[in-house]
Amino acid sequence: MLVTSSLVACTAADKKDETEHDKKKSTEVVTEQQFMSKVDENYAYDFAKGLEQFKTNEKLGYRTAGSEAELQTGEHIEKEMKSLGLQEVTKDEITVDSWTFEKADLSFKTTSGKEQLAVLGGYQTNFNTNGEKSYEVVYANRGTADDLEKLDVKGKLVLIDINQREEWWINYPTYQAHLKGAAAVIAVQNGGYGEVDESALNAQDICGPEDAPAFSMSQKDAKELKKALKKNNNKMTVDFDAKSTVKMNQKTYNYYGKIEGKHKDEYILLSGHYDSYFDGFQDDNSAIGLMLGIAKAMKDSGYQPDKTIIFNALAAEEWGVSNSRYDWSTGAYNQIFKVHPEWAKQTFANINFELPAFEHMDTNEIRSVYEFKDFLTDFIPTVPAIDGIYKDGIRIVTPLQTWSDDFSFSIAGIPAIRNDFQDSQFMHTHYHSQYDNNDTYNKKVMKYHMNMYGTLAMAYDKQAVTPLHFTTRLDEMEKSVKEKIYTMSDVDAKTLLNELAETKKVAKELNAKVDEVNASYEKAHAAGDMKEAERIYKENEQLNDALLAAFKSAQDDFVRLTWEDEVIFPHEHAQNNIEALQQAKQALEKGKASKALDESLYKVDNNWYAYDYDREVYDYFTNYVTDQPADRLKWGAGRVMGHEDLYDVIASLQAKKDGANFTKEIQAIDAAIQTQQQLLKKTNEQEVKAVQALRKQLEAM
């Protein structure tokens, strides 16, 4: 399965006969080394930097879903794709909820009497002052129900501190304040994001209704405002000039161009999104620069692919649908589920790019679907090192997570990967702030990724069938089963584990077959025997179709989400809830309400939010998932396995001290355990059938 160069160099053609040269070039092929010799990281940087010219907010940037700046950016990318000589450059219309953030300037008098202007960041909500307007502002600590209970916030701006990584998302305190009549929330990041500097602003998708406005203020400005508020007994007036506009059901566009292959209806898909917060140099200007840089190097080197390589620039990744839990990856979801669903059966692999011109960690991580892990592991040794970066090499991590567009492609049935960034310090410091600018650019990293992912696309191109190994997923699924929880729940884990073991045997045999087919195809290419290579390809078309169909089944049957959007196997939902509930029960039986609250109950579904917010807020965002139609849930539809409502139990425990009588709460937790045990039993039965069905698919290949 290890991919080696199987191509011969293009020689100089007869300069007297350009037509003959073109004919000869079309039949010759290009090595990976020749491709890399044409990689131009300066081109990628210049194009990425140039995207900053399109913005809706003159002071901060922003080219957001459906905005004029996003539309202009898309047209700019379309023009560049044509300039590079990509074929069939296409503009695909999609429908999104658009957001245009033009300004948010807040001025106030400091304790010294000086007028201070605070430029605020924005969230995807409606708020228009129609010019400068005076508002009273109040400080509400963290914006919880308790913090707001004794405050009069009606018609006022509510200043809060927030840590979205360790506590809660912006929608919870914003909606809590909205219910009390606040004009808007102004959030100050006190950790989790925007840690690079006290002047950093932050923006995230809102995951809330458009009529509950929110803005972002830097710690630096907030310090002065808090001092002034304290001096004035938490009551003072500020001047605010803001315009943030959400419009429903607007048009925006995804763009793609092709390098057409010999098998023109079989695809390798490269993708990146072109919307952004602030300048968005890493997220995701540099991804577009990298993607088009790979396209340019392929064109400049004369690379002629076996399969058609599609370069897809996607709109509306950061947001795109209002009032939904799953409001990001809207452009990608629409592209694969609504505009081009046929791609799912034609595409060998998706390589998606995010924040690719920064050394996030000493180890360069590729995040992948389970089934590509072995192929990528064997590919790693072919990647040329560059001195001074990634001293710990490359690591493959699984599974894909939900934070980027590749997840949408993967659940549609396209095996996908991306350059990883989620665990990096950059996420805490620069991500979604005005400090995500070209100062973060690492030229070596850009070149490294252009080399790596360009040659990886070529490696996929030289496979007769998509190189999927199902054993990795089955191994991880087996490891995730906690037999102790099954036993105490009177659920049969043995049957599931036996079915997994039997299916792994079949999968191992299929692994060998897939590897043998691809090795034979590669060998024929290396020998220049294109007739034999074509025979192998044609002979295994049905195998490739079956592999992709089995992958789609695995994604449908075995990919579920927690209430925090983390990818899990179906049984893990109830299994993990039972474990947490049992721990809470044991703590209460020992009279320890604090332990049950601090260590266990918050782990159950979204009950963490019951600790600090009113029932109406809790229900509103729970119903987001349980009661919305699939077209609002998009890539999250059907992925959460259920909801255990512990709001009343938590509220009751919070009102009691350790050592109190917890009989009522224990009874409620017992009932919840029984519900989750029934869910585990049902899920287990479904998984057994799904594993059996997958085995039949694999056996038939």
Disulfide bonds with the S-S distance in Angstrom:
none
